[in-house]
């Protein structure tokens, strides 16, 4: 199951920098994870300072 980024996102970009498959892009006010590209590695969740990414 792919990860999803909640509205808690502070747009710091840490998750996008850590994603090994570049599945995270800047959206409108929050970063967005492409569910088809996400490999469920949890790198984004481990890196996020506010815990915005979680399993969808």
C-alpha positions in Angstrom: 0.0 0.0 0.0 1.4 3.4 -1.0 2.2 6.2 1.5 0.2 9.4 1.5 1.2 12.8 2.9 -1.3 14.5 5.2 -2.1 18.2 5.6 0.4 18.3 8.4 3.1 18.7 5.7 5.3 21.8 6.2 6.8 21.7 2.7 10.3 21.2 3.9 11.2 18.8 1.1 12.9 16.3 3.3 10.7 13.4 2.1 11.3 14.2 -1.6 15.0 14.3 -1.0 15.0 10.8 0.6 12.6 9.0 -1.8 14.7 6.4 -3.7 12.3 6.3 -6.6 11.5 10.0 -6.9 7.8 9.4 -6.2 7.3 12.6 -4.2 6.6 15.9 -5.9 5.6 19.4 -4.7 1.9 19.8 -4.7 -0.5 22.6 -3.8 0.5 23.4 -0.2 1.7 19.8 0.5 4.0 17.3 -1.1 2.3 14.5 -3.0 3.3 10.8 -3.4 2.6 9.1 -6.7 0.9 5.8 -5.5 2.0 4.0 -8.7 5.7 4.8 -8.1 5.8 4.4 -4.3 7.6 1.2 -3.2 6.5 1.4 0.5 10.0 1.8 1.8 9.0 4.3 4.5 12.0 6.5 3.8 9.6 9.5 3.7 8.0 8.7 7.0 11.3 8.1 8.7 12.7 11.5 7.5 9.7 13.8 8.0 10.0 16.1 11.0 6.2 16.3 11.5 5.2 12.8 10.6 3.1 13.8 7.6 3.7 10.7 5.5 1.8 7.5 6.5 0.5 4.4 4.9 -2.7 5.1 2.9 
